[in-house]
Protein backbone atom coordinates (compact mmCIF):
# COMPACT_ATOMS: atom_id res chain seq x y z
CA UNK A 1 0.00 0.00 0.00
CA UNK A 2 2.81 2.39 0.90
CA UNK A 3 4.52 1.58 -2.37
CA UNK A 4 1.37 2.33 -4.36
CA UNK A 5 0.81 5.54 -2.43
CA UNK A 6 4.41 6.62 -2.98
CA UNK A 7 4.19 5.85 -6.70
CA UNK A 8 0.95 7.81 -6.99
CA UNK A 9 2.43 10.84 -5.25
CA UNK A 10 5.50 10.69 -7.49
CA UNK A 11 3.34 10.63 -10.63
CA UNK A 12 1.21 13.53 -9.36
CA UNK A 13 4.30 15.58 -8.55
CA UNK A 14 5.77 14.86 -11.98
CA UNK A 15 2.52 15.93 -13.67
CA UNK A 16 2.41 19.08 -11.52
CA UNK A 17 6.02 19.91 -12.40
CA UNK A 18 5.29 19.38 -16.09
CA UNK A 19 2.22 21.66 -15.91
CA UNK A 20 4.01 24.41 -14.00
CA UNK A 21 7.05 24.31 -16.30
CA UNK A 22 4.84 24.62 -19.37
CA UNK A 23 2.78 27.41 -17.80
CA UNK A 24 5.82 29.47 -16.85
CA UNK A 25 7.72 28.79 -20.05
CA UNK A 26 5.54 28.86 -23.19
CA UNK A 27 8.62 28.01 -25.28
CA UNK A 28 8.48 24.49 -23.85
CA UNK A 29 4.89 24.08 -25.00
CA UNK A 30 5.93 25.26 -28.46
CA UNK A 31 8.95 22.93 -28.49
CA UNK A 32 6.83 19.94 -27.56
CA UNK A 33 4.31 20.75 -30.29
CA UNK A 34 6.93 20.60 -33.03
CA UNK A 35 9.04 17.79 -31.54
CA UNK A 36 9.71 14.68 -33.59
CA UNK A 37 11.32 14.10 -36.96
CA UNK A 38 10.01 14.97 -40.41
CA UNK A 39 11.12 14.11 -43.94
CA UNK A 40 10.57 16.14 -47.11
CA UNK A 41 11.03 15.44 -50.79
CA UNK A 42 12.88 18.31 -52.46
CA UNK A 43 11.91 19.22 -56.03
CA UNK A 44 13.41 21.44 -58.71
CA UNK A 45 11.11 22.05 -61.70
CA UNK A 46 8.93 19.12 -60.55
CA UNK A 47 11.96 16.79 -60.55
CA UNK A 48 13.00 15.31 -57.23
CA UNK A 49 16.58 16.38 -56.62
CA UNK A 50 17.03 15.70 -52.93
CA UNK A 51 15.52 15.63 -49.48
CA UNK A 52 15.21 17.54 -46.23
CA UNK A 53 15.15 16.09 -42.74
CA UNK A 54 14.28 18.02 -39.58
CA UNK A 55 14.12 16.85 -35.98
CA UNK A 56 13.45 18.33 -32.54
CA UNK A 57 13.82 16.48 -29.26
CA UNK A 58 14.80 16.76 -25.60
CA UNK A 59 17.59 14.42 -24.52
CA UNK A 60 18.16 12.58 -21.25
CA UNK A 61 19.93 15.63 -19.78
CA UNK A 62 16.82 17.69 -20.73
CA UNK A 63 18.67 19.74 -23.31
CA UNK A 64 16.65 20.68 -26.39
CA UNK A 65 18.08 19.83 -29.82
CA UNK A 66 16.95 21.13 -33.21
CA UNK A 67 18.56 19.68 -36.32
CA UNK A 68 18.06 19.97 -40.05
CA UNK A 69 19.77 18.47 -43.08
CA UNK A 70 19.15 19.42 -46.70
CA UNK A 71 20.84 17.34 -49.38
CA UNK A 72 20.26 17.96 -53.06
CA UNK A 73 21.84 17.43 -56.44
CA UNK A 74 20.52 19.43 -59.38
CA UNK A 75 23.22 17.91 -61.62
CA UNK A 76 24.74 14.46 -61.06
CA UNK A 77 28.16 14.68 -59.50
CA UNK A 78 27.52 18.04 -57.82
CA UNK A 79 25.98 17.23 -54.43
CA UNK A 80 25.25 19.96 -51.90
CA UNK A 81 24.60 19.32 -48.21
CA UNK A 82 23.50 21.97 -45.70
CA UNK A 83 23.18 20.99 -42.05
CA UNK A 84 22.32 22.79 -38.85
CA UNK A 85 22.23 21.75 -35.18
CA UNK A 86 21.21 23.96 -32.24
CA UNK A 87 21.47 22.85 -28.60
CA UNK A 88 19.77 24.73 -25.76
CA UNK A 89 20.51 24.33 -22.05
CA UNK A 90 18.34 22.23 -19.76
CA UNK A 91 17.30 25.05 -17.40
CA UNK A 92 15.50 28.34 -17.81
CA UNK A 93 16.08 30.59 -19.64
CA UNK A 94 17.23 27.70 -21.88
CA UNK A 95 20.12 29.56 -23.48
CA UNK A 96 21.82 28.45 -26.65
CA UNK A 97 24.90 26.43 -25.68
CA UNK A 98 26.10 25.25 -29.06
CA UNK A 99 25.17 25.82 -32.71
CA UNK A 100 26.63 24.47 -35.93
CA UNK A 101 25.88 25.39 -39.52
CA UNK A 102 27.75 23.61 -42.31
CA UNK A 103 27.83 23.75 -46.10
CA UNK A 104 29.50 21.07 -48.20
CA UNK A 105 29.77 20.90 -51.97
CA UNK A 106 31.25 18.45 -54.43
CA UNK A 107 34.53 17.07 -53.10
CA UNK A 108 35.26 20.12 -50.95
CA UNK A 109 35.83 20.29 -47.22
CA UNK A 110 32.85 21.44 -45.13
CA UNK A 111 32.57 25.18 -44.58
CA UNK A 112 30.51 26.86 -41.93
CA UNK A 113 30.24 28.25 -38.44
CA UNK A 114 30.50 26.74 -34.98
CA UNK A 115 29.18 28.71 -32.01
CA UNK A 116 29.65 27.40 -28.48
CA UNK A 117 29.62 28.49 -24.87
CA UNK A 118 33.09 28.60 -23.30
CA UNK A 119 34.40 29.69 -19.92
CA UNK A 120 35.11 33.12 -21.42
CA UNK A 121 31.66 33.43 -23.03
CA UNK A 122 30.23 32.67 -26.47
CA UNK A 123 32.84 31.93 -29.11
CA UNK A 124 32.35 31.71 -32.87
CA UNK A 125 34.62 29.74 -35.20
CA UNK A 126 34.33 30.42 -38.93
CA UNK A 127 35.67 27.75 -41.29
CA UNK A 128 36.32 28.68 -44.94
CA UNK A 129 38.72 27.30 -47.57
CA UNK A 130 40.19 24.85 -45.02
CA UNK A 131 41.16 27.73 -42.70
CA UNK A 132 39.44 28.87 -39.54
CA UNK A 133 39.27 32.03 -37.49
CA UNK A 134 37.78 32.64 -34.08
CA UNK A 135 36.21 35.61 -32.36
CA UNK A 136 34.05 36.16 -29.28
CA UNK A 137 30.40 37.10 -29.74
CA UNK A 138 28.44 39.06 -27.17
CA UNK A 139 24.87 38.08 -27.96
CA UNK A 140 22.63 35.70 -26.04
CA UNK A 141 20.00 33.59 -27.73
CA UNK A 142 17.36 31.66 -25.82
CA UNK A 143 14.86 28.95 -26.71
CA UNK A 144 12.01 31.46 -26.45
CA UNK A 145 13.63 33.52 -29.22
CA UNK A 146 14.22 30.46 -31.39
CA UNK A 147 10.53 29.57 -31.08
CA UNK A 148 9.19 33.13 -30.97
CA UNK A 149 7.11 32.64 -34.11
CA UNK A 150 5.47 29.46 -32.81
CA UNK A 151 4.78 31.14 -29.46
CA UNK A 152 3.20 34.09 -31.29
CA UNK A 153 0.93 31.72 -33.23
CA UNK A 154 -0.06 29.96 -30.02
CA UNK A 155 -0.78 33.07 -27.99
CA UNK A 156 -2.00 35.60 -30.56
CA UNK A 157 -3.91 33.30 -32.97
CA UNK A 158 -3.24 35.84 -35.73
CA UNK A 159 -5.50 36.47 -38.70
CA UNK A 160 -4.47 36.64 -42.35
CA UNK A 161 -2.43 39.75 -43.02
CA UNK A 162 -0.85 39.99 -39.57
CA UNK A 163 2.90 39.74 -39.23
CA UNK A 164 5.59 39.51 -36.60
CA UNK A 165 9.37 39.96 -36.30
CA UNK A 166 11.65 37.35 -34.76
CA UNK A 167 15.38 37.18 -34.13
CA UNK A 168 17.50 34.43 -35.64
CA UNK A 169 21.22 33.65 -35.95
CA UNK A 170 23.07 34.75 -39.08
CA UNK A 171 25.77 32.09 -39.15
CA UNK A 172 27.79 33.69 -41.94
CA UNK A 173 28.36 36.85 -39.89
CA UNK A 174 27.98 35.46 -36.39
CA UNK A 175 25.24 37.96 -35.51
CA UNK A 176 21.54 37.99 -34.74
CA UNK A 177 19.23 39.37 -37.42
CA UNK A 178 15.54 40.22 -37.55
CA UNK A 179 13.26 38.24 -39.85
CA UNK A 180 9.65 39.06 -40.69
CA UNK A 181 6.91 36.46 -41.00
CA UNK A 182 3.46 37.28 -42.36
CA UNK A 183 0.28 35.19 -42.25
CA UNK A 184 -1.03 35.02 -45.81
CA UNK A 185 -3.81 32.49 -45.34
CA UNK A 186 -5.71 30.40 -42.80
CA UNK A 187 -6.85 27.12 -44.33
CA UNK A 188 -7.92 23.61 -43.41
CA UNK A 189 -4.30 22.52 -42.92
CA UNK A 190 -3.29 25.42 -40.67
CA UNK A 191 -1.37 28.60 -41.49
CA UNK A 192 0.25 29.68 -44.72
CA UNK A 193 3.23 31.89 -43.92
CA UNK A 194 5.36 34.20 -46.05
CA UNK A 195 8.97 35.07 -45.25
CA UNK A 196 10.22 37.94 -47.50
CA UNK A 197 13.54 37.43 -49.31
CA UNK A 198 15.71 39.53 -51.58
CA UNK A 199 14.82 37.73 -54.83
CA UNK A 200 11.76 35.65 -54.06
CA UNK A 201 9.91 34.99 -50.79
CA UNK A 202 9.73 31.66 -49.02
CA UNK A 203 6.15 30.44 -48.59
CA UNK A 204 5.52 27.81 -45.92
CA UNK A 205 2.37 25.81 -45.25
CA UNK A 206 2.13 24.84 -41.56
CA UNK A 207 -0.12 22.22 -40.00
CA UNK A 208 -2.09 22.81 -36.79
CA UNK A 209 1.00 21.95 -34.73
CA UNK A 210 2.95 24.68 -36.58
CA UNK A 211 5.15 22.10 -38.33
CA UNK A 212 5.88 22.59 -42.07
CA UNK A 213 3.88 20.54 -44.58
CA UNK A 214 5.16 22.16 -47.77
CA UNK A 215 7.56 24.96 -48.71
CA UNK A 216 8.39 27.03 -51.77
CA UNK A 217 11.91 28.43 -51.46
CA UNK A 218 13.48 31.27 -53.44
CA UNK A 219 11.26 30.55 -56.42
CA UNK A 220 13.45 27.54 -57.28
CA UNK A 221 12.84 24.64 -54.93
CA UNK A 222 9.72 23.17 -53.41
CA UNK A 223 9.61 20.74 -50.51
CA UNK A 224 6.75 18.42 -49.59
CA UNK A 225 6.49 16.43 -46.38
CA UNK A 226 6.67 12.71 -47.05
CA UNK A 227 7.84 9.42 -45.62
CA UNK A 228 11.54 8.71 -45.06
CA UNK A 229 11.37 6.09 -47.78
CA UNK A 230 9.93 8.49 -50.38
CA UNK A 231 12.35 11.26 -49.42
CA UNK A 232 15.43 9.08 -49.78
CA UNK A 233 14.37 6.91 -52.70
CA UNK A 234 15.11 7.76 -56.30
CA UNK A 235 13.84 5.16 -58.71
CA UNK A 236 13.46 4.50 -62.41
CA UNK A 237 9.86 3.63 -63.36
CA UNK A 238 11.10 0.13 -64.21
CA UNK A 239 11.84 -0.44 -60.53
CA UNK A 240 8.11 -0.30 -59.93
CA UNK A 241 6.97 -3.02 -62.35
CA UNK A 242 6.63 -6.69 -61.51
CA UNK A 243 5.96 -7.68 -65.12
CA UNK A 244 7.17 -11.07 -66.32
CA UNK A 245 7.60 -12.37 -69.88
CA UNK A 246 6.60 -16.09 -70.04
CA UNK A 247 9.08 -18.70 -71.30
CA UNK A 248 7.97 -21.96 -72.89
CA UNK A 249 10.24 -24.20 -70.75
CA UNK A 250 12.33 -24.25 -67.63
CA UNK A 251 16.08 -23.73 -67.97
CA UNK A 252 18.41 -26.15 -66.20
CA UNK A 253 21.40 -24.63 -64.37
CA UNK A 254 20.55 -21.21 -65.80
CA UNK A 255 23.46 -19.61 -63.93
CA UNK A 256 25.78 -21.65 -66.17
CA UNK A 257 24.28 -20.62 -69.53
CA UNK A 258 26.83 -18.98 -71.86
CA UNK A 259 24.55 -18.45 -74.88
CA UNK A 260 20.78 -18.51 -75.25
CA UNK A 261 18.80 -18.13 -78.50
CA UNK A 262 15.22 -16.98 -77.98
CA UNK A 263 12.28 -16.81 -80.34
CA UNK A 264 9.91 -13.95 -79.51
CA UNK A 265 6.23 -14.04 -80.35
CA UNK A 266 4.86 -10.51 -80.77
CA UNK A 267 3.58 -8.14 -83.43
CA UNK A 268 5.37 -5.21 -81.79
CA UNK A 269 8.49 -3.70 -83.37
CA UNK A 270 11.18 -4.93 -80.96
CA UNK A 271 14.01 -3.12 -82.73
CA UNK A 272 12.87 0.01 -80.93
CA UNK A 273 13.54 -1.73 -77.63
CA UNK A 274 16.35 -4.23 -78.30
CA UNK A 275 18.51 -3.23 -81.29
CA UNK A 276 19.96 -6.77 -81.42
CA UNK A 277 16.54 -8.36 -82.00
CA UNK A 278 16.15 -9.75 -85.53
CA UNK A 279 12.90 -9.93 -87.51
CA UNK A 280 12.24 -13.32 -89.11
CA UNK A 281 9.37 -14.91 -91.01
CA UNK A 282 8.03 -16.53 -87.85
CA UNK A 283 8.45 -13.41 -85.75
CA UNK A 284 11.47 -12.13 -83.85
CA UNK A 285 14.60 -13.76 -82.44
CA UNK A 286 17.40 -12.64 -80.18
CA UNK A 287 20.76 -14.15 -79.19
CA UNK A 288 21.76 -13.59 -75.57
CA UNK A 289 25.35 -14.03 -74.38
CA UNK A 290 27.07 -14.04 -71.01
CA UNK A 291 28.43 -10.69 -69.84
CA UNK A 292 25.97 -8.89 -72.10
CA UNK A 293 26.37 -5.14 -71.52
CA UNK A 294 23.97 -2.23 -71.55
CA UNK A 295 24.49 0.93 -73.56
CA UNK A 296 28.21 1.75 -73.67
CA UNK A 297 29.20 4.72 -71.52
CA UNK A 298 32.48 6.38 -70.58
CA UNK A 299 33.66 4.81 -67.29
CA UNK A 300 34.71 8.25 -66.07
CA UNK A 301 31.03 9.22 -66.10
CA UNK A 302 30.19 6.45 -63.61
CA UNK A 303 32.19 7.64 -60.62
CA UNK A 304 30.09 10.56 -59.38
CA UNK A 305 27.99 10.77 -56.26
CA UNK A 306 24.30 11.03 -57.12
CA UNK A 307 21.07 11.16 -55.15
CA UNK A 308 20.77 7.39 -55.53
CA UNK A 309 24.44 6.70 -54.73
CA UNK A 310 25.49 8.74 -51.64
CA UNK A 311 29.17 7.80 -51.84
CA UNK A 312 30.36 10.32 -49.24
CA UNK A 313 27.77 9.60 -46.59
CA UNK A 314 29.37 8.51 -43.27
CA UNK A 315 27.30 5.28 -43.21
CA UNK A 316 28.64 4.33 -46.65
CA UNK A 317 32.25 5.11 -45.74
CA UNK A 318 31.94 3.12 -42.51
CA UNK A 319 30.57 0.11 -44.39
CA UNK A 320 33.33 0.40 -47.01
CA UNK A 321 35.90 0.29 -44.25
CA UNK A 322 34.29 -2.91 -42.93
CA UNK A 323 34.51 -4.45 -46.41
CA UNK A 324 38.32 -4.07 -46.22
CA UNK A 325 38.81 -4.38 -49.96
CA UNK A 326 42.23 -5.32 -51.41
CA UNK A 327 44.05 -2.79 -53.59
CA UNK A 328 44.22 -5.00 -56.69
CA UNK A 329 41.13 -4.05 -58.83
CA UNK A 330 40.06 -7.55 -59.92
CA UNK A 331 40.37 -8.93 -56.39
CA UNK A 332 38.65 -5.84 -55.01
CA UNK A 333 35.63 -6.33 -57.26
CA UNK A 334 35.40 -10.03 -56.40
CA UNK A 335 35.51 -9.18 -52.69
CA UNK A 336 32.94 -6.41 -53.14
CA UNK A 337 30.43 -8.67 -54.93
CA UNK A 338 30.81 -11.29 -52.20
CA UNK A 339 30.55 -8.66 -49.45
CA UNK A 340 27.30 -7.16 -50.78
CA UNK A 341 25.86 -10.64 -51.43
CA UNK A 342 26.53 -11.62 -47.82
CA UNK A 343 25.60 -8.25 -46.27
CA UNK A 344 22.02 -8.12 -47.58
CA UNK A 345 19.35 -10.74 -46.95
CA UNK A 346 17.22 -11.24 -50.07
CA UNK A 347 13.64 -10.44 -49.06
CA UNK A 348 10.98 -10.72 -51.80
CA UNK A 349 8.26 -8.09 -51.76
CA UNK A 350 10.42 -5.42 -50.13
CA UNK A 351 9.35 -1.89 -51.00
CA UNK A 352 12.05 0.10 -52.84
CA UNK A 353 14.70 1.37 -50.40
CA UNK A 354 17.44 3.91 -50.60
CA UNK A 355 21.05 2.83 -50.10
CA UNK A 356 21.03 4.32 -46.59
CA UNK A 357 17.90 2.36 -45.66
CA UNK A 358 19.44 -0.80 -47.09
CA UNK A 359 22.53 -0.33 -44.91
CA UNK A 360 20.25 0.11 -41.91
CA UNK A 361 17.83 -2.77 -42.67
CA UNK A 362 20.30 -5.16 -44.38
CA UNK A 363 17.51 -6.63 -46.51
CA UNK A 364 15.94 -6.00 -49.89
CA UNK A 365 15.48 -7.20 -53.43
CA UNK A 366 17.84 -7.14 -56.40
CA UNK A 367 17.78 -3.35 -56.76
CA UNK A 368 18.99 -2.89 -53.20
CA UNK A 369 21.91 -5.27 -53.86
CA UNK A 370 22.83 -3.47 -57.08
CA UNK A 371 22.52 0.08 -55.76
CA UNK A 372 24.61 -0.73 -52.68
CA UNK A 373 27.34 -2.27 -54.84
CA UNK A 374 27.35 0.76 -57.16
CA UNK A 375 27.65 3.09 -54.18
CA UNK A 376 30.45 1.16 -52.47
CA UNK A 377 32.35 0.72 -55.74
CA UNK A 378 32.20 4.43 -56.55
CA UNK A 379 33.13 5.29 -52.98
CA UNK A 380 36.29 3.20 -53.41
CA UNK A 381 37.14 4.84 -56.74
CA UNK A 382 35.82 2.11 -59.08
CA UNK A 383 33.55 3.07 -62.00
CA UNK A 384 30.21 1.31 -61.54
CA UNK A 385 26.55 1.57 -62.49
CA UNK A 386 23.30 -0.21 -61.74
CA UNK A 387 21.79 -2.03 -64.71
CA UNK A 388 18.06 -2.60 -64.99
CA UNK A 389 16.62 -5.30 -67.21
CA UNK A 390 15.05 -8.74 -67.36
CA UNK A 391 16.52 -12.00 -66.12
CA UNK A 392 15.36 -15.60 -66.00
CA UNK A 393 13.14 -16.44 -63.03
CA UNK A 394 12.82 -20.16 -62.31
CA UNK A 395 9.21 -19.86 -61.23
CA UNK A 396 6.12 -21.85 -62.11
CA UNK A 397 5.57 -21.11 -64.92
CA UNK A 398 9.09 -19.93 -65.82
CA UNK A 399 9.74 -16.55 -67.40
CA UNK A 400 11.89 -13.42 -67.54
CA UNK A 401 11.18 -10.96 -64.73
CA UNK A 402 12.46 -7.55 -63.68
CA UNK A 403 16.00 -7.72 -62.27
CA UNK A 404 18.87 -5.38 -61.45
CA UNK A 405 22.60 -6.03 -61.45
CA UNK A 406 25.82 -4.07 -62.08
CA UNK A 407 28.45 -3.16 -64.59
CA UNK A 408 31.92 -2.39 -63.24
CA UNK A 409 34.87 -1.05 -65.24
CA UNK A 410 38.28 -2.70 -65.00
CA UNK A 411 40.95 -0.77 -66.92
CA UNK A 412 38.20 1.09 -68.82
CA UNK A 413 36.48 -2.15 -69.89
CA UNK A 414 33.01 -2.90 -68.59
CA UNK A 415 32.17 -6.22 -66.95
CA UNK A 416 28.75 -7.33 -65.72
CA UNK A 417 28.42 -8.75 -62.19
CA UNK A 418 25.38 -9.76 -60.15
CA UNK A 419 25.66 -9.37 -56.35
CA UNK A 420 22.16 -10.80 -55.77
CA UNK A 421 23.21 -14.10 -57.33
CA UNK A 422 26.90 -13.72 -56.38
CA UNK A 423 28.06 -13.85 -60.02
CA UNK A 424 31.38 -12.36 -61.11
CA UNK A 425 30.26 -12.90 -64.70
CA UNK A 426 26.55 -12.72 -65.39
CA UNK A 427 25.08 -15.59 -67.37
CA UNK A 428 23.27 -15.24 -70.68
CA UNK A 429 19.82 -15.07 -69.09
CA UNK A 430 20.41 -11.39 -68.23
CA UNK A 431 18.84 -8.99 -70.75
CA UNK A 432 20.12 -5.47 -69.96
CA UNK A 433 17.93 -2.39 -69.86
CA UNK A 434 17.12 -1.35 -73.43
CA UNK A 435 18.18 2.01 -74.71
CA UNK A 436 14.51 3.00 -75.04
CA UNK A 437 13.07 2.60 -71.56
CA UNK A 438 9.84 4.39 -72.48
CA UNK A 439 9.16 1.90 -75.28
CA UNK A 440 9.75 -1.05 -72.97
CA UNK A 441 7.43 0.38 -70.32
CA UNK A 442 4.74 0.86 -72.93
CA UNK A 443 5.17 -2.75 -74.01
CA UNK A 444 5.18 -4.12 -70.47
CA UNK A 445 2.20 -2.14 -69.23
CA UNK A 446 -0.13 -2.38 -72.21
CA UNK A 447 -0.67 -3.68 -75.71
CA UNK A 448 -0.10 -7.21 -76.89
CA UNK A 449 1.69 -9.58 -74.52
CA UNK A 450 4.98 -11.02 -75.74
CA UNK A 451 6.28 -14.54 -75.12
CA UNK A 452 9.73 -16.12 -75.25
CA UNK A 453 10.57 -19.65 -76.40
CA UNK A 454 13.94 -21.40 -76.36
CA UNK A 455 15.65 -22.17 -79.68
CA UNK A 456 19.02 -23.29 -78.31
CA UNK A 457 21.14 -23.25 -75.15
CA UNK A 458 24.90 -23.48 -74.76
CA UNK A 459 26.50 -23.81 -71.32
CA UNK A 460 29.89 -22.85 -69.98
CA UNK A 461 32.24 -25.86 -69.95
CA UNK A 462 30.88 -28.33 -67.41
CA UNK A 463 32.46 -31.51 -66.10
CA UNK A 464 31.10 -34.54 -67.95
CA UNK A 465 30.22 -32.57 -71.13
N, C-alpha and C positions, 0 to 999 in steps of 0.2 A: 504493500500500500504506500509506504514511504517512497519507494522507488517511483511508482506511478505519479505520485504527487509532485516529487522533485522534477520528473520529466515534464509534467504539465506546466509547472512554473517556468522551467527553462524555455519551453516553446513559447509561452506567453510573453516572456521577457524579450525573446528574440524577435517576435512579431512587433512588440512595442518599439524596440530599438529600430527596426526596419521602418515603421511608420513615422517615427520622430525624425529619423535621418532624411527620409524623403520629403517630409513637411518642411524641414529647415533648409534643405538643399534641393531646390527644384532641378538642378543640373543632373542629380542622380536619377530622378524620374525620367528625364529626357534620355539619359544614357541607357537606362534599362529598356526604354521603348525601342531604341534602334539597335540594341545588342543582337548579336548573332552574325552569321556570315551570309554574304550574297554574291551571286555570280551574274555576270552580264556578257552577252555577246556584243562585240564591237564591230560596227559596219562602216564601210567607206563606199559610197555610191551603191548601196544595197548589196555589197559583197562583204562577207565576213572576213575581217582581216586580223582579228585578235579577240582578246577578252579582258574583262576587268573583274577584280575580286576585292571585296571590302569585308572587313570584320571588326566587330567591337565586342570586348569582353572584359570582365574583371577577374584578375587572377587570384591565386590562393593567398597572396599578401595584400589583397584588396586594392591593388593598383588597377587603374583603368587603361586599357590599350585600344588604340584605333589604328588599323592598318589598311592600306590599299595597294594594289598592284595592277598596273595597266601594261599589257604586253600586246604589241601589234606589229604587223609587217605588211606595209602597203605593197612593197616589191620583195619577192623572194631574195633572201640573202642579206636583207637590210632590216634586221629586227631592232625594235626599240622597246626598252622596258623602263617604266617609271614607277618607283615604289616610295611609300611613305609610312612611317611608324611613329606615333606619338604615345608617350607614356606619362600618365598623371599620378601624383602621389596618392597614398591611401587615406590621408586625413584632410579634412577641410583646412584651407580652401582648395584642396586638390590641385596644387600647382603643377605645371609642366616640369617634369624632371629630365626628360630626354626626348629628342625629336630627330628623326633622320629623313632626308629626302634625297633620293638618288636617281640619276639618269644614266642609262647605258645604251650605247648604240653599237652597231656592227663591229665586233672585234676590238672595241676600245675599252679602256679601263673605266669603271664607274666614276661618274662625277656627281658632286652634290654637296650637301651641307649636313653637318652633325652638330646638334645643339644639346648640351648636357649641363647639369648642375654640378659644380665643383665646390671645393672648400672656399674658393675665392669668389664664388658667384657663378652666374651663367656664362658659359664659354661657347663660342661658335667656331667650328673648323670648316673651312671652305676648301674643297678638293676640286682641282681643275688641271687638266693636262698633266696628270700624274704628280702634281705638286700640291702642297697644302699650306694654308696660312691660318693662323688663329687670331682671334681678338675677343675681348670680353664684350658682353652685351648687357645692357642695364634693364631691359624690360622683363616684366613678369606676365605670365599667361596662365590663366586658370581654366579648369574644366568648364566653369560657367560661361566663359568667353568663347570657348571652343564650341559649345552647344547653345550659344545665345540665340541663334535663329530658331532652333527647335523649342527653346523655352518661350520665345515670343509667340510662336504658333500655339503653344499649349495654354499660355496665360491670356493672350489678347484675342484669340480666335479671329484673326483679321479677315476682312472682306476683300474681294477683288479690287485691285487698284492701290491697296495699302502697301507700304514698303518699310523696311527697317535697315539699319546699318549695323554691321558686326565687324569685330576685329579678327584678323587672321594673320598667321606668320607669312612673311615673304622670305622664303628660304634663300633665294638668290642674293638678297641684300642683308639678310639677318636682321630684319626689322619687322614691326607689326604694321599692317596696312588696314584701311577701312574698305569693306566691300558692301555694296548695296544689293538687297534682295527685294524683289517686288512680286506680289501675288497677282498673277494675270488671270487666274480662273479657279473657281471651285467646282469640282465635278464629282462624279460618282466614285472615282478612285481616291480622291483627296484634293491636294493642292497642286496647281501648276505654278511654277516659280520661274522668274526671269532674273538672271544675273548679268548685268551689262558688261560688255567687253569692247576692246578697242575696235576690232574688225566686225565681229558678229557675236551676239549674246549667246549665253548658254541657257537653254530652257530645260527645266527639270520637272518631271511629273513625280509627285510624292504620293505614297499611300497614306492611309489614316494613321499609321505609326510614324509618319514623317520620313520613311525610308524611300530612296529612289526606286522607281519602277522603270522609267525610261529617261534618256537624256539626249539632247541635241547639242553638240559642242562645236563652237567656232565655225558653224556652217559647213563642217567637213565630215565629222564623225557622228554617228548615232549609237547609243548603247541601249540594249533592252535586257531587262532582268530575265534570267533563264536558269536552267539547271546547270550544275557543274559539268555534266556530261556534254550538254549542248554547247556550253561556252568553250570547252577545251577541244571538242571534236571538230575536225575538218575532213570531210569525206567527199569522194567522187560519188555521183549518183549510182554507179555500178556497185558500190559497197552496200547499197540498200536493196538489191534484188536477190531473190533466192531462186531465180529461174534455173531450170535444168534442161539440157537438150538430150532426149532419149538416145540410147545406143542399142543396136539390135542384139548384142551379146555381151556377156561378161568377159573381161580381160584377165588372164592369168598372170600373176607376178607383174602387175602393171608398172611397178617401180623399176623394172628391169627392161622396159621396152625402149629400144634405140630408134626404131622407125615405125610409123603407123600410117597406113594409107586408109583414108576415110572416103566413103561415098556420102553425098549430102543431098537429101531429098527436100527440095524447096523450089518455088517459082521466083523467089526473091533474087535480086542481083547481088551475089555475095562478093563480087570484086570491089564493091564500095566499102566492104567491111574488112575482108581478108584479101589483100592483093595477090597472095599466092594461090588462092582458089582458082581452079580451072573449070571452065564450062565444057561439058561433054554431052553427047546425044541423050544419055540417060539422066542427065542432071548436072551436078557439080561434084568435084573431087578435090581432095587436099592432102598433101603429104606432110606429115608432122615428123620432126626429128628431135632428138635429144639436144638440150642446150639451145633450144629455139629462143631467139631474142626478140624483144619488142623493137619499136622504132629506134634507129641508131641515134644516139646523142653524144655530144662531147662530154667525156668524163669530168672535165673541169667544171661543167655546169651542174654536177650532181654532188657537190660538196657543201653547199650552203645550208645554213639553218633556215628552216621555214616554220610556219605555224604548226604544221603536222609533225615536224622533226625538230624538237627543241634541244639541239645539240649542246648548248651551253648551260642548260638547267642543272642546278646542283644535284638533283636526283639522278640525272643521266650520267654525270661525271662520276658520282659515287659508284653507280652500278658498273661503269666501264672500268673503274679501278678494281672492283671485285672480279671482273672477267679476267684480268691479268693476262692480256694478250701478248704473244711473242712478237718480236720486232719483224721477223721475216713475213712478208705479205701473204704468201700462200698458206703458211701455218696459221697466221693470224686469222684469216678468213675461215679456215677449217674450225679453229677454236671458237670463233664467234658464232658460227652456225650451230655448233654443239651447245654453246652456252645458252643461246636464246631458246633452242629446242628444249633444254632441260629447265630453264627458268620459268617458262610459262606452262601452265596446265591447259591443254586443249579442252574447251568447254563449249559444246554446240549450243546455239541459241543465244549466245552472249550479245547484248546490244553493243553497237560500235563504241569503242573506247579510245581515248587519246593515249599517247605514249605514257604520259605521267600517270594516268589511271591504271594502265597496264602494269607499270612498275609497282604501283601500290597494291593492286589486286592479284597480280601474278597469274591471271587466267584470261582466256579469250579465244577467238577464232583465228583463222589464217591471217586476217588483216592485222591483228594485234602482233602476231609473230613477225610479219614482214615489216611493219612500221617500226617496231623496236629494233630490228636488225639494221634497217636503214639509218636510224638515229645513232645507234652505237657505232656503226661503221663510219659515218660522217664525223662523229665526235672524235674518232681515232685517226682521222685524216684519210680515210679510204672512200673513194667515190662509190656511191651506192644509190639505188632507187627502188621503190616498191613497184612491182608489176602486177597489174590487175588483168585477169583473163578467165578462161575456163580450164578445168582439169578433170580428169576421170574420177568419178565417184563410184565406188564399188557397192552401190546400193541395190535395192530390189524394187523396181527394175534398175539396171545400170544406166549411167548417163554421164554427161559432162556438166558440171555445176560451177558456180562462181568460186574462184579461188584467188589467192594473192601470194606472191613469192617475191624474190629479189633478183636484181642484177647488180653485180659488183665488178668493178674494173680492176684488173691486175695488169700493170704496165700498159695502160690505155686500151686494153682489150676487155670487152665485157664477157662475163660468165654468169650463167643463171644458177642460183642456189635456192633451196626451199627449206627454211628453218622449221616449218610446221612438220614436214616429213623427214627432216634431218638429211637432206640430199645435198651433196656438194656439186652434183651435176644433175639438173632436173631431167626426168625422163621425157619421152616423146608425147606423153599424154597431156602435157602443158601447152595450151594455146594462148599465147600472150594477148594482152589488150590490143585490139585493132586500132589502127590510126584514126578511124572514124568512130569515136565513142557514141556520138549521137545516133548514127545509123544502127549500131548494135543495140542500143537501148530501144529504139523504135521497133526493131525486129523482136527483141525479147519480150516487150510489153504489149505487143499488138500485132495484128496481121497473121499471116499463115505460119503455123508452127513448122519448125524444121526438125529433121531427124538425121542422125548419123548411123551409118552401118560400116562394118569393118571389111575392107578389101584384103589387106595383108598386114602381118605383124612380123617385125624382126627384133630379136632380143640382143642385148649385150651378150658377149661370150659367156656361156654358162657351163659349168662342169657337166659332162655327160652328153653335150651337144655334138 
